[in-house]
Amino acid sequence: MSDDPIRAAAPRRDLLRAALGGAAFLGSSLVAARAGAGAKMTQKLVHYQTTPKGSARCQGCSQFLPTPACKLVDDPITPTGWCLLYAAKA
């Protein structure tokens, strides 16, 4: 082992970055695969809740439809709900 604590932490840091990058890729791949297949994800899978998470709510999400519904998550969806797929409208 190295006597330099910064050098000793570098491999762990690199491993963590690689793991987080892989998780983000896997999550985006799952969303793309489901959306491409035309099937919506279950509310349970995306941890949907009928209450907002802070200022984040379905009606402010880019996936929200005015019916109200969601492009990615099974109905019913409430405008004040929230899930892990929340992406703020640009």
PyMOL Python script that loads the backbone (N, CA, C, O; Angstrom):
from pymol import cmd

cmd.read_pdbstr("""\
ATOM      1  N   MET A   1       0.825  -1.184   0.000  1.00  0.00           N
ATOM      2  CA  MET A   1       0.000   0.000   0.000  1.00  0.00           C
ATOM      3  C   MET A   1       0.861   1.236   0.000  1.00  0.00           C
ATOM      4  O   MET A   1       2.003   1.210   0.459  1.00  0.00           O
ATOM      5  N   SER A   2       0.323   2.304  -0.507  1.00  0.00           N
ATOM      6  CA  SER A   2       1.033   3.569  -0.586  1.00  0.00           C
ATOM      7  C   SER A   2       0.888   4.330   0.721  1.00  0.00           C
ATOM      8  O   SER A   2      -0.116   4.201   1.420  1.00  0.00           O
ATOM      9  N   ASP A   3       1.911   5.133   1.046  1.00  0.00           N
ATOM     10  CA  ASP A   3       1.843   5.978   2.233  1.00  0.00           C
ATOM     11  C   ASP A   3       1.036   7.247   1.953  1.00  0.00           C
ATOM     12  O   ASP A   3       0.662   7.963   2.882  1.00  0.00           O
ATOM     13  N   ASP A   4       0.772   7.520   0.695  1.00  0.00           N
ATOM     14  CA  ASP A   4       0.032   8.710   0.290  1.00  0.00           C
ATOM     15  C   ASP A   4      -1.472   8.400   0.315  1.00  0.00           C
ATOM     16  O   ASP A   4      -1.943   7.604  -0.497  1.00  0.00           O
ATOM     17  N   PRO A   5      -2.234   9.017   1.234  1.00  0.00           N
ATOM     18  CA  PRO A   5      -3.664   8.700   1.344  1.00  0.00           C
ATOM     19  C   PRO A   5      -4.458   9.086   0.096  1.00  0.00           C
ATOM     20  O   PRO A   5      -5.471   8.450  -0.195  1.00  0.00           O
ATOM     21  N   ILE A   6      -4.039  10.087  -0.634  1.00  0.00           N
ATOM     22  CA  ILE A   6      -4.744  10.491  -1.846  1.00  0.00           C
ATOM     23  C   ILE A   6      -4.588   9.416  -2.917  1.00  0.00           C
ATOM     24  O   ILE A   6      -5.554   9.068  -3.596  1.00  0.00           O
ATOM     25  N   ARG A   7      -3.382   8.896  -3.067  1.00  0.00           N
ATOM     26  CA  ARG A   7      -3.156   7.824  -4.046  1.00  0.00           C
ATOM     27  C   ARG A   7      -3.875   6.549  -3.637  1.00  0.00           C
ATOM     28  O   ARG A   7      -4.384   5.827  -4.494  1.00  0.00           O
ATOM     29  N   ALA A   8      -3.924   6.263  -2.362  1.00  0.00           N
ATOM     30  CA  ALA A   8      -4.591   5.050  -1.885  1.00  0.00           C
ATOM     31  C   ALA A   8      -6.094   5.131  -2.140  1.00  0.00           C
ATOM     32  O   ALA A   8      -6.724   4.106  -2.401  1.00  0.00           O
ATOM     33  N   ALA A   9      -6.679   6.322  -2.072  1.00  0.00           N
ATOM     34  CA  ALA A   9      -8.115   6.490  -2.280  1.00  0.00           C
ATOM     35  C   ALA A   9      -8.486   6.487  -3.759  1.00  0.00           C
ATOM     36  O   ALA A   9      -9.638   6.222  -4.100  1.00  0.00           O
ATOM     37  N   ALA A  10      -7.551   6.771  -4.627  1.00  0.00           N
ATOM     38  CA  ALA A  10      -7.845   6.880  -6.057  1.00  0.00           C
ATOM     39  C   ALA A  10      -8.478   5.619  -6.646  1.00  0.00           C
ATOM     40  O   ALA A  10      -9.474   5.745  -7.359  1.00  0.00           O
ATOM     41  N   PRO A  11      -7.969   4.418  -6.396  1.00  0.00           N
ATOM     42  CA  PRO A  11      -8.618   3.233  -6.974  1.00  0.00           C
ATOM     43  C   PRO A  11     -10.056   3.050  -6.496  1.00  0.00           C
ATOM     44  O   PRO A  11     -10.916   2.633  -7.272  1.00  0.00           O
ATOM     45  N   ARG A  12     -10.321   3.351  -5.245  1.00  0.00           N
ATOM     46  CA  ARG A  12     -11.691   3.245  -4.736  1.00  0.00           C
ATOM     47  C   ARG A  12     -12.592   4.266  -5.413  1.00  0.00           C
ATOM     48  O   ARG A  12     -13.734   3.968  -5.761  1.00  0.00           O
ATOM     49  N   ARG A  13     -12.069   5.470  -5.595  1.00  0.00           N
ATOM     50  CA  ARG A  13     -12.815   6.530  -6.248  1.00  0.00           C
ATOM     51  C   ARG A  13     -13.138   6.139  -7.695  1.00  0.00           C
ATOM     52  O   ARG A  13     -14.257   6.344  -8.164  1.00  0.00           O
ATOM     53  N   ASP A  14     -12.156   5.580  -8.390  1.00  0.00           N
ATOM     54  CA  ASP A  14     -12.365   5.147  -9.773  1.00  0.00           C
ATOM     55  C   ASP A  14     -13.403   4.030  -9.843  1.00  0.00           C
ATOM     56  O   ASP A  14     -14.239   4.008 -10.747  1.00  0.00           O
ATOM     57  N   LEU A  15     -13.348   3.115  -8.897  1.00  0.00           N
ATOM     58  CA  LEU A  15     -14.317   2.021  -8.854  1.00  0.00           C
ATOM     59  C   LEU A  15     -15.728   2.560  -8.621  1.00  0.00           C
ATOM     60  O   LEU A  15     -16.680   2.106  -9.255  1.00  0.00           O
ATOM     61  N   LEU A  16     -15.863   3.525  -7.713  1.00  0.00           N
ATOM     62  CA  LEU A  16     -17.158   4.115  -7.422  1.00  0.00           C
ATOM     63  C   LEU A  16     -17.706   4.844  -8.646  1.00  0.00           C
ATOM     64  O   LEU A  16     -18.887   4.716  -8.968  1.00  0.00           O
ATOM     65  N   ARG A  17     -16.859   5.599  -9.321  1.00  0.00           N
ATOM     66  CA  ARG A  17     -17.286   6.304 -10.531  1.00  0.00           C
ATOM     67  C   ARG A  17     -17.760   5.316 -11.593  1.00  0.00           C
ATOM     68  O   ARG A  17     -18.787   5.539 -12.233  1.00  0.00           O
ATOM     69  N   ALA A  18     -17.027   4.238 -11.780  1.00  0.00           N
ATOM     70  CA  ALA A  18     -17.405   3.230 -12.778  1.00  0.00           C
ATOM     71  C   ALA A  18     -18.742   2.585 -12.414  1.00  0.00           C
ATOM     72  O   ALA A  18     -19.583   2.351 -13.282  1.00  0.00           O
ATOM     73  N   ALA A  19     -18.930   2.302 -11.133  1.00  0.00           N
ATOM     74  CA  ALA A  19     -20.178   1.676 -10.688  1.00  0.00           C
ATOM     75  C   ALA A  19     -21.359   2.618 -10.895  1.00  0.00           C
ATOM     76  O   ALA A  19     -22.414   2.190 -11.363  1.00  0.00           O
ATOM     77  N   LEU A  20     -21.195   3.890 -10.555  1.00  0.00           N
ATOM     78  CA  LEU A  20     -22.280   4.855 -10.725  1.00  0.00           C
ATOM     79  C   LEU A  20     -22.591   5.077 -12.200  1.00  0.00           C
ATOM     80  O   LEU A  20     -23.755   5.199 -12.582  1.00  0.00           O
ATOM     81  N   GLY A  21     -21.565   5.127 -13.015  1.00  0.00           N
ATOM     82  CA  GLY A  21     -21.779   5.278 -14.456  1.00  0.00           C
ATOM     83  C   GLY A  21     -22.524   4.091 -15.034  1.00  0.00           C
ATOM     84  O   GLY A  21     -23.398   4.255 -15.886  1.00  0.00           O
ATOM     85  N   GLY A  22     -22.184   2.900 -14.577  1.00  0.00           N
ATOM     86  CA  GLY A  22     -22.864   1.693 -15.039  1.00  0.00           C
ATOM     87  C   GLY A  22     -24.316   1.666 -14.611  1.00  0.00           C
ATOM     88  O   GLY A  22     -25.187   1.244 -15.373  1.00  0.00           O
ATOM     89  N   ALA A  23     -24.582   2.118 -13.389  1.00  0.00           N
ATOM     90  CA  ALA A  23     -25.961   2.146 -12.898  1.00  0.00           C
ATOM     91  C   ALA A  23     -26.795   3.140 -13.696  1.00  0.00           C
ATOM     92  O   ALA A  23     -27.948   2.859 -14.025  1.00  0.00           O
ATOM     93  N   ALA A  24     -26.225   4.291 -14.008  1.00  0.00           N
ATOM     94  CA  ALA A  24     -26.948   5.290 -14.796  1.00  0.00           C
ATOM     95  C   ALA A  24     -27.233   4.759 -16.195  1.00  0.00           C
ATOM     96  O   ALA A  24     -28.325   4.959 -16.727  1.00  0.00           O
ATOM     97  N   PHE A  25     -26.258   4.084 -16.789  1.00  0.00           N
ATOM     98  CA  PHE A  25     -26.446   3.505 -18.119  1.00  0.00           C
ATOM     99  C   PHE A  25     -27.530   2.435 -18.092  1.00  0.00           C
ATOM    100  O   PHE A  25     -28.379   2.381 -18.982  1.00  0.00           O
ATOM    101  N   LEU A  26     -27.500   1.593 -17.081  1.00  0.00           N
ATOM    102  CA  LEU A  26     -28.493   0.529 -16.957  1.00  0.00           C
ATOM    103  C   LEU A  26     -29.891   1.114 -16.803  1.00  0.00           C
ATOM    104  O   LEU A  26     -30.842   0.638 -17.424  1.00  0.00           O
ATOM    105  N   GLY A  27     -30.012   2.147 -15.973  1.00  0.00           N
ATOM    106  CA  GLY A  27     -31.315   2.781 -15.769  1.00  0.00           C
ATOM    107  C   GLY A  27     -31.849   3.415 -17.043  1.00  0.00           C
ATOM    108  O   GLY A  27     -33.028   3.264 -17.361  1.00  0.00           O
ATOM    109  N   SER A  28     -30.997   4.123 -17.775  1.00  0.00           N
ATOM    110  CA  SER A  28     -31.446   4.747 -19.018  1.00  0.00           C
ATOM    111  C   SER A  28     -31.753   3.699 -20.073  1.00  0.00           C
ATOM    112  O   SER A  28     -32.649   3.893 -20.894  1.00  0.00           O
ATOM    113  N   SER A  29     -31.023   2.594 -20.063  1.00  0.00           N
ATOM    114  CA  SER A  29     -31.295   1.512 -21.007  1.00  0.00           C
ATOM    115  C   SER A  29     -32.646   0.872 -20.720  1.00  0.00           C
ATOM    116  O   SER A  29     -33.389   0.543 -21.645  1.00  0.00           O
ATOM    117  N   LEU A  30     -32.964   0.694 -19.439  1.00  0.00           N
ATOM    118  CA  LEU A  30     -34.246   0.120 -19.044  1.00  0.00           C
ATOM    119  C   LEU A  30     -35.387   1.006 -19.516  1.00  0.00           C
ATOM    120  O   LEU A  30     -36.377   0.514 -20.057  1.00  0.00           O
ATOM    121  N   VAL A  31     -35.252   2.307 -19.314  1.00  0.00           N
ATOM    122  CA  VAL A  31     -36.282   3.247 -19.737  1.00  0.00           C
ATOM    123  C   VAL A  31     -36.443   3.195 -21.252  1.00  0.00           C
ATOM    124  O   VAL A  31     -37.568   3.143 -21.750  1.00  0.00           O
ATOM    125  N   ALA A  32     -35.342   3.207 -21.989  1.00  0.00           N
ATOM    126  CA  ALA A  32     -35.396   3.176 -23.450  1.00  0.00           C
ATOM    127  C   ALA A  32     -36.014   1.868 -23.951  1.00  0.00           C
ATOM    128  O   ALA A  32     -36.819   1.882 -24.882  1.00  0.00           O
ATOM    129  N   ALA A  33     -35.650   0.761 -23.353  1.00  0.00           N
ATOM    130  CA  ALA A  33     -36.179  -0.533 -23.778  1.00  0.00           C
ATOM    131  C   ALA A  33     -37.684  -0.616 -23.535  1.00  0.00           C
ATOM    132  O   ALA A  33     -38.430  -1.081 -24.397  1.00  0.00           O
ATOM    133  N   ARG A  34     -38.121  -0.172 -22.381  1.00  0.00           N
ATOM    134  CA  ARG A  34     -39.547  -0.207 -22.059  1.00  0.00           C
ATOM    135  C   ARG A  34     -40.330   0.746 -22.953  1.00  0.00           C
ATOM    136  O   ARG A  34     -41.394   0.389 -23.460  1.00  0.00           O
ATOM    137  N   ALA A  35     -39.810   1.954 -23.148  1.00  0.00           N
ATOM    138  CA  ALA A  35     -40.505   2.940 -23.967  1.00  0.00           C
ATOM    139  C   ALA A  35     -40.566   2.481 -25.417  1.00  0.00           C
ATOM    140  O   ALA A  35     -41.579   2.672 -26.090  1.00  0.00           O
ATOM    141  N   GLY A  36     -39.494   1.883 -25.895  1.00  0.00           N
ATOM    142  CA  GLY A  36     -39.454   1.402 -27.274  1.00  0.00           C
ATOM    143  C   GLY A  36     -40.427   0.263 -27.501  1.00  0.00           C
ATOM    144  O   GLY A  36     -40.963   0.115 -28.599  1.00  0.00           O
ATOM    145  N   ALA A  37     -40.657  -0.530 -26.497  1.00  0.00           N
ATOM    146  CA  ALA A  37     -41.556  -1.668 -26.620  1.00  0.00           C
ATOM    147  C   ALA A  37     -43.014  -1.245 -26.515  1.00  0.00           C
ATOM    148  O   ALA A  37     -43.910  -2.039 -26.800  1.00  0.00           O
ATOM    149  N   GLY A  38     -43.260  -0.002 -26.110  1.00  0.00           N
ATOM    150  CA  GLY A  38     -44.622   0.486 -25.986  1.00  0.00           C
ATOM    151  C   GLY A  38     -45.269   0.112 -24.665  1.00  0.00           C
ATOM    152  O   GLY A  38     -46.389   0.544 -24.390  1.00  0.00           O
ATOM    153  N   ALA A  39     -44.596  -0.680 -23.840  1.00  0.00           N
ATOM    154  CA  ALA A  39     -45.135  -1.081 -22.548  1.00  0.00           C
ATOM    155  C   ALA A  39     -44.711  -0.076 -21.491  1.00  0.00           C
ATOM    156  O   ALA A  39     -43.564   0.369 -21.458  1.00  0.00           O
ATOM    157  N   LYS A  40     -45.643   0.268 -20.641  1.00  0.00           N
ATOM    158  CA  LYS A  40     -45.324   1.187 -19.548  1.00  0.00           C
ATOM    159  C   LYS A  40     -44.824   0.404 -18.338  1.00  0.00           C
ATOM    160  O   LYS A  40     -45.137  -0.775 -18.176  1.00  0.00           O
ATOM    161  N   MET A  41     -44.046   1.070 -17.497  1.00  0.00           N
ATOM    162  CA  MET A  41     -43.529   0.457 -16.277  1.00  0.00           C
ATOM    163  C   MET A  41     -44.579   0.527 -15.179  1.00  0.00           C
ATOM    164  O   MET A  41     -45.439   1.408 -15.178  1.00  0.00           O
ATOM    165  N   THR A  42     -44.496  -0.403 -14.259  1.00  0.00           N
ATOM    166  CA  THR A  42     -45.438  -0.400 -13.141  1.00  0.00           C
ATOM    167  C   THR A  42     -45.079   0.726 -12.182  1.00  0.00           C
ATOM    168  O   THR A  42     -43.928   1.153 -12.103  1.00  0.00           O
ATOM    169  N   GLN A  43     -46.073   1.190 -11.464  1.00  0.00           N
ATOM    170  CA  GLN A  43     -45.858   2.239 -10.475  1.00  0.00           C
ATOM    171  C   GLN A  43     -44.902   1.764  -9.386  1.00  0.00           C
ATOM    172  O   GLN A  43     -44.088   2.536  -8.881  1.00  0.00           O
ATOM    173  N   LYS A  44     -45.009   0.505  -9.036  1.00  0.00           N
ATOM    174  CA  LYS A  44     -44.143  -0.050  -7.989  1.00  0.00           C
ATOM    175  C   LYS A  44     -42.677  -0.023  -8.427  1.00  0.00           C
ATOM    176  O   LYS A  44     -41.798   0.319  -7.636  1.00  0.00           O
ATOM    177  N   LEU A  45     -42.417  -0.377  -9.667  1.00  0.00           N
ATOM    178  CA  LEU A  45     -41.049  -0.419 -10.185  1.00  0.00           C
ATOM    179  C   LEU A  45     -40.359   0.939 -10.106  1.00  0.00           C
ATOM    180  O   LEU A  45     -39.165   1.011  -9.815  1.00  0.00           O
ATOM    181  N   VAL A  46     -41.094   2.004 -10.361  1.00  0.00           N
ATOM    182  CA  VAL A  46     -40.501   3.349 -10.381  1.00  0.00           C
ATOM    183  C   VAL A  46     -40.765   4.118  -9.088  1.00  0.00           C
ATOM    184  O   VAL A  46     -40.517   5.322  -9.012  1.00  0.00           O
ATOM    185  N   HIS A  47     -41.270   3.416  -8.073  1.00  0.00           N
ATOM    186  CA  HIS A  47     -41.546   4.001  -6.755  1.00  0.00           C
ATOM    187  C   HIS A  47     -42.471   5.220  -6.851  1.00  0.00           C
ATOM    188  O   HIS A  47     -42.239   6.246  -6.212  1.00  0.00           O
ATOM    189  N   TYR A  48     -43.519   5.081  -7.658  1.00  0.00           N
ATOM    190  CA  TYR A  48     -44.491   6.157  -7.825  1.00  0.00           C
ATOM    191  C   TYR A  48     -45.194   6.430  -6.504  1.00  0.00           C
ATOM    192  O   TYR A  48     -45.524   5.509  -5.757  1.00  0.00           O
ATOM    193  N   GLN A  49     -45.418   7.708  -6.230  1.00  0.00           N
ATOM    194  CA  GLN A  49     -46.193   8.112  -5.057  1.00  0.00           C
ATOM    195  C   GLN A  49     -47.148   9.218  -5.484  1.00  0.00           C
ATOM    196  O   GLN A  49     -46.846   9.966  -6.414  1.00  0.00           O
ATOM    197  N   THR A  50     -48.279   9.333  -4.830  1.00  0.00           N
ATOM    198  CA  THR A  50     -49.291  10.316  -5.209  1.00  0.00           C
ATOM    199  C   THR A  50     -49.000  11.705  -4.662  1.00  0.00           C
ATOM    200  O   THR A  50     -49.721  12.657  -4.962  1.00  0.00           O
ATOM    201  N   THR A  51     -47.956  11.824  -3.870  1.00  0.00           N
ATOM    202  CA  THR A  51     -47.560  13.119  -3.327  1.00  0.00           C
ATOM    203  C   THR A  51     -46.260  13.570  -3.971  1.00  0.00           C
ATOM    204  O   THR A  51     -45.462  12.736  -4.398  1.00  0.00           O
ATOM    205  N   PRO A  52     -46.033  14.887  -4.049  1.00  0.00           N
ATOM    206  CA  PRO A  52     -44.797  15.382  -4.663  1.00  0.00           C
ATOM    207  C   PRO A  52     -43.574  15.103  -3.803  1.00  0.00           C
ATOM    208  O   PRO A  52     -43.694  14.780  -2.621  1.00  0.00           O
ATOM    209  N   LYS A  53     -42.413  15.229  -4.399  1.00  0.00           N
ATOM    210  CA  LYS A  53     -41.151  15.132  -3.661  1.00  0.00           C
ATOM    211  C   LYS A  53     -40.528  16.516  -3.743  1.00  0.00           C
ATOM    212  O   LYS A  53     -39.869  16.858  -4.725  1.00  0.00           O
ATOM    213  N   GLY A  54     -40.743  17.302  -2.703  1.00  0.00           N
ATOM    214  CA  GLY A  54     -40.312  18.699  -2.735  1.00  0.00           C
ATOM    215  C   GLY A  54     -41.115  19.439  -3.792  1.00  0.00           C
ATOM    216  O   GLY A  54     -42.345  19.377  -3.806  1.00  0.00           O
ATOM    217  N   SER A  55     -40.418  20.139  -4.676  1.00  0.00           N
ATOM    218  CA  SER A  55     -41.116  20.855  -5.748  1.00  0.00           C
ATOM    219  C   SER A  55     -41.288  19.980  -6.989  1.00  0.00           C
ATOM    220  O   SER A  55     -41.928  20.402  -7.953  1.00  0.00           O
ATOM    221  N   ALA A  56     -40.727  18.767  -6.980  1.00  0.00           N
ATOM    222  CA  ALA A  56     -40.844  17.855  -8.124  1.00  0.00           C
ATOM    223  C   ALA A  56     -42.192  17.147  -8.087  1.00  0.00           C
ATOM    224  O   ALA A  56     -42.536  16.488  -7.106  1.00  0.00           O
ATOM    225  N   ARG A  57     -42.947  17.293  -9.169  1.00  0.00           N
ATOM    226  CA  ARG A  57     -44.253  16.648  -9.276  1.00  0.00           C
ATOM    227  C   ARG A  57     -44.533  16.311 -10.726  1.00  0.00           C
ATOM    228  O   ARG A  57     -43.959  16.917 -11.631  1.00  0.00           O
ATOM    229  N   CYS A  58     -45.401  15.358 -10.950  1.00  0.00           N
ATOM    230  CA  CYS A  58     -45.678  14.862 -12.311  1.00  0.00           C
ATOM    231  C   CYS A  58     -46.002  15.979 -13.296  1.00  0.00           C
ATOM    232  O   CYS A  58     -45.510  15.960 -14.424  1.00  0.00           O
ATOM    233  N   GLN A  59     -46.807  16.937 -12.901  1.00  0.00           N
ATOM    234  CA  GLN A  59     -47.209  17.982 -13.837  1.00  0.00           C
ATOM    235  C   GLN A  59     -46.038  18.824 -14.328  1.00  0.00           C
ATOM    236  O   GLN A  59     -46.177  19.538 -15.320  1.00  0.00           O
ATOM    237  N   GLY A  60     -44.899  18.760 -13.666  1.00  0.00           N
ATOM    238  CA  GLY A  60     -43.709  19.475 -14.099  1.00  0.00           C
ATOM    239  C   GLY A  60     -42.703  18.571 -14.798  1.00  0.00           C
ATOM    240  O   GLY A  60     -41.585  18.995 -15.090  1.00  0.00           O
ATOM    241  N   CYS A  61     -43.094  17.322 -15.071  1.00  0.00           N
ATOM    242  CA  CYS A  61     -42.206  16.336 -15.678  1.00  0.00           C
ATOM    243  C   CYS A  61     -42.380  16.316 -17.203  1.00  0.00           C
ATOM    244  O   CYS A  61     -43.479  16.530 -17.715  1.00  0.00           O
ATOM    245  N   SER A  62     -41.302  16.063 -17.904  1.00  0.00           N
ATOM    246  CA  SER A  62     -41.343  16.023 -19.365  1.00  0.00           C
ATOM    247  C   SER A  62     -42.116  14.808 -19.890  1.00  0.00           C
ATOM    248  O   SER A  62     -42.482  14.781 -21.065  1.00  0.00           O
ATOM    249  N   GLN A  63     -42.369  13.813 -19.051  1.00  0.00           N
ATOM    250  CA  GLN A  63     -43.100  12.610 -19.463  1.00  0.00           C
ATOM    251  C   GLN A  63     -44.605  12.703 -19.177  1.00  0.00           C
ATOM    252  O   GLN A  63     -45.360  11.799 -19.535  1.00  0.00           O
ATOM    253  N   PHE A  64     -45.035  13.778 -18.542  1.00  0.00           N
ATOM    254  CA  PHE A  64     -46.435  13.939 -18.137  1.00  0.00           C
ATOM    255  C   PHE A  64     -47.310  14.283 -19.333  1.00  0.00           C
ATOM    256  O   PHE A  64     -46.935  15.101 -20.174  1.00  0.00           O
ATOM    257  N   LEU A  65     -48.477  13.653 -19.403  1.00  0.00           N
ATOM    258  CA  LEU A  65     -49.470  13.929 -20.443  1.00  0.00           C
ATOM    259  C   LEU A  65     -50.669  14.612 -19.794  1.00  0.00           C
ATOM    260  O   LEU A  65     -50.998  14.298 -18.650  1.00  0.00           O
ATOM    261  N   PRO A  66     -51.324  15.524 -20.480  1.00  0.00           N
ATOM    262  CA  PRO A  66     -52.407  16.307 -19.871  1.00  0.00           C
ATOM    263  C   PRO A  66     -53.691  15.544 -19.560  1.00  0.00           C
ATOM    264  O   PRO A  66     -54.622  16.150 -19.030  1.00  0.00           O
ATOM    265  N   THR A  67     -53.791  14.277 -19.854  1.00  0.00           N
ATOM    266  CA  THR A  67     -55.056  13.558 -19.652  1.00  0.00           C
ATOM    267  C   THR A  67     -55.497  13.329 -18.207  1.00  0.00           C
ATOM    268  O   THR A  67     -56.711  13.137 -18.139  1.00  0.00           O
ATOM    269  N   PRO A  68     -54.902  13.295 -17.106  1.00  0.00           N
ATOM    270  CA  PRO A  68     -53.475  13.178 -16.823  1.00  0.00           C
ATOM    271  C   PRO A  68     -53.004  11.726 -16.900  1.00  0.00           C
ATOM    272  O   PRO A  68     -53.686  10.800 -16.459  1.00  0.00           O
ATOM    273  N   ALA A  69     -51.848  11.570 -17.461  1.00  0.00           N
ATOM    274  CA  ALA A  69     -51.216  10.260 -17.604  1.00  0.00           C
ATOM    275  C   ALA A  69     -49.716  10.476 -17.763  1.00  0.00           C
ATOM    276  O   ALA A  69     -49.237  11.609 -17.721  1.00  0.00           O
ATOM    277  N   CYS A  70     -48.986   9.391 -17.945  1.00  0.00           N
ATOM    278  CA  CYS A  70     -47.539   9.447 -18.115  1.00  0.00           C
ATOM    279  C   CYS A  70     -47.149   8.609 -19.335  1.00  0.00           C
ATOM    280  O   CYS A  70     -47.775   7.588 -19.619  1.00  0.00           O
ATOM    281  N   LYS A  71     -46.128   9.039 -20.040  1.00  0.00           N
ATOM    282  CA  LYS A  71     -45.640   8.295 -21.196  1.00  0.00           C
ATOM    283  C   LYS A  71     -44.970   6.991 -20.786  1.00  0.00           C
ATOM    284  O   LYS A  71     -44.940   6.040 -21.567  1.00  0.00           O
ATOM    285  N   LEU A  72     -44.432   6.935 -19.564  1.00  0.00           N
ATOM    286  CA  LEU A  72     -43.620   5.797 -19.147  1.00  0.00           C
ATOM    287  C   LEU A  72     -44.209   4.932 -18.046  1.00  0.00           C
ATOM    288  O   LEU A  72     -43.808   3.777 -17.897  1.00  0.00           O
ATOM    289  N   VAL A  73     -45.152   5.458 -17.268  1.00  0.00           N
ATOM    290  CA  VAL A  73     -45.657   4.768 -16.079  1.00  0.00           C
ATOM    291  C   VAL A  73     -47.144   4.454 -16.239  1.00  0.00           C
ATOM    292  O   VAL A  73     -47.910   5.257 -16.771  1.00  0.00           O
ATOM    293  N   ASP A  74     -47.536   3.264 -15.765  1.00  0.00           N
ATOM    294  CA  ASP A  74     -48.943   2.845 -15.811  1.00  0.00           C
ATOM    295  C   ASP A  74     -49.850   3.864 -15.135  1.00  0.00           C
ATOM    296  O   ASP A  74     -49.478   4.490 -14.142  1.00  0.00           O
ATOM    297  N   ASP A  75     -51.050   4.018 -15.694  1.00  0.00           N
ATOM    298  CA  ASP A  75     -52.073   4.884 -15.101  1.00  0.00           C
ATOM    299  C   ASP A  75     -52.658   4.195 -13.877  1.00  0.00           C
ATOM    300  O   ASP A  75     -52.533   2.975 -13.773  1.00  0.00           O
ATOM    301  N   PRO A  76     -53.275   4.884 -12.969  1.00  0.00           N
ATOM    302  CA  PRO A  76     -53.556   6.311 -12.973  1.00  0.00           C
ATOM    303  C   PRO A  76     -52.395   7.119 -12.398  1.00  0.00           C
ATOM    304  O   PRO A  76     -51.693   6.663 -11.495  1.00  0.00           O
ATOM    305  N   ILE A  77     -52.209   8.297 -12.921  1.00  0.00           N
ATOM    306  CA  ILE A  77     -51.180   9.228 -12.470  1.00  0.00           C
ATOM    307  C   ILE A  77     -51.875  10.503 -12.016  1.00  0.00           C
ATOM    308  O   ILE A  77     -52.808  10.968 -12.672  1.00  0.00           O
ATOM    309  N   THR A  78     -51.431  11.071 -10.906  1.00  0.00           N
ATOM    310  CA  THR A  78     -51.986  12.346 -10.457  1.00  0.00           C
ATOM    311  C   THR A  78     -50.991  13.460 -10.766  1.00  0.00           C
ATOM    312  O   THR A  78     -49.783  13.230 -10.711  1.00  0.00           O
ATOM    313  N   PRO A  79     -51.462  14.649 -11.087  1.00  0.00           N
ATOM    314  CA  PRO A  79     -50.558  15.766 -11.385  1.00  0.00           C
ATOM    315  C   PRO A  79     -49.601  16.102 -10.243  1.00  0.00           C
ATOM    316  O   PRO A  79     -48.517  16.639 -10.474  1.00  0.00           O
ATOM    317  N   THR A  80     -49.999  15.788  -9.020  1.00  0.00           N
ATOM    318  CA  THR A  80     -49.145  16.089  -7.868  1.00  0.00           C
ATOM    319  C   THR A  80     -48.270  14.920  -7.443  1.00  0.00           C
ATOM    320  O   THR A  80     -47.586  15.002  -6.423  1.00  0.00           O
ATOM    321  N   GLY A  81     -48.279  13.824  -8.214  1.00  0.00           N
ATOM    322  CA  GLY A  81     -47.473  12.651  -7.888  1.00  0.00           C
ATOM    323  C   GLY A  81     -45.998  12.834  -8.237  1.00  0.00           C
ATOM    324  O   GLY A  81     -45.581  13.897  -8.699  1.00  0.00           O
ATOM    325  N   TRP A  82     -45.222  11.784  -8.008  1.00  0.00           N
ATOM    326  CA  TRP A  82     -43.781  11.793  -8.295  1.00  0.00           C
ATOM    327  C   TRP A  82     -43.292  10.366  -8.423  1.00  0.00           C
ATOM    328  O   TRP A  82     -43.856   9.463  -7.805  1.00  0.00           O
ATOM    329  N   CYS A  83     -42.226  10.140  -9.237  1.00  0.00           N
ATOM    330  CA  CYS A  83     -41.570   8.847  -9.303  1.00  0.00           C
ATOM    331  C   CYS A  83     -40.091   9.025  -9.638  1.00  0.00           C
ATOM    332  O   CYS A  83     -39.630  10.139  -9.887  1.00  0.00           O
ATOM    333  N   LEU A  84     -39.360   7.921  -9.640  1.00  0.00           N
ATOM    334  CA  LEU A  84     -37.913   7.956  -9.914  1.00  0.00           C
ATOM    335  C   LEU A  84     -37.563   8.444 -11.308  1.00  0.00           C
ATOM    336  O   LEU A  84     -36.435   8.881 -11.534  1.00  0.00           O
ATOM    337  N   LEU A  85     -38.493   8.383 -12.249  1.00  0.00           N
ATOM    338  CA  LEU A  85     -38.231   8.795 -13.620  1.00  0.00           C
ATOM    339  C   LEU A  85     -38.451  10.281 -13.851  1.00  0.00           C
ATOM    340  O   LEU A  85     -38.343  10.757 -14.981  1.00  0.00           O
ATOM    341  N   TYR A  86     -38.756  11.012 -12.798  1.00  0.00           N
ATOM    342  CA  TYR A  86     -39.032  12.446 -12.928  1.00  0.00           C
ATOM    343  C   TYR A  86     -37.900  13.152 -13.667  1.00  0.00           C
ATOM    344  O   TYR A  86     -36.727  13.013 -13.320  1.00  0.00           O
ATOM    345  N   ALA A  87     -38.275  13.907 -14.683  1.00  0.00           N
ATOM    346  CA  ALA A  87     -37.330  14.723 -15.452  1.00  0.00           C
ATOM    347  C   ALA A  87     -38.010  16.061 -15.712  1.00  0.00           C
ATOM    348  O   ALA A  87     -38.994  16.129 -16.449  1.00  0.00           O
ATOM    349  N   ALA A  88     -37.491  17.113 -15.114  1.00  0.00           N
ATOM    350  CA  ALA A  88     -38.115  18.434 -15.225  1.00  0.00           C
ATOM    351  C   ALA A  88     -38.247  18.860 -16.685  1.00  0.00           C
ATOM    352  O   ALA A  88     -37.363  18.616 -17.505  1.00  0.00           O
ATOM    353  N   LYS A  89     -39.379  19.504 -16.987  1.00  0.00           N
ATOM    354  CA  LYS A  89     -39.582  20.041 -18.336  1.00  0.00           C
ATOM    355  C   LYS A  89     -38.520  21.090 -18.614  1.00  0.00           C
ATOM    356  O   LYS A  89     -38.160  21.882 -17.743  1.00  0.00           O
ATOM    357  N   ALA A  90     -38.034  21.079 -19.826  1.00  0.00           N
ATOM    358  CA  ALA A  90     -36.991  22.049 -20.204  1.00  0.00           C
ATOM    359  C   ALA A  90     -37.565  23.405 -20.464  1.00  0.00           C
ATOM    360  O   ALA A  90     -36.829  24.336 -20.791  1.00  0.00           O
TER     361      ALA A  90
END
""", "prot")
cmd.dss("prot")
cmd.show_as("cartoon", "prot")
cmd.util.cbc("prot")
cmd.orient("prot")
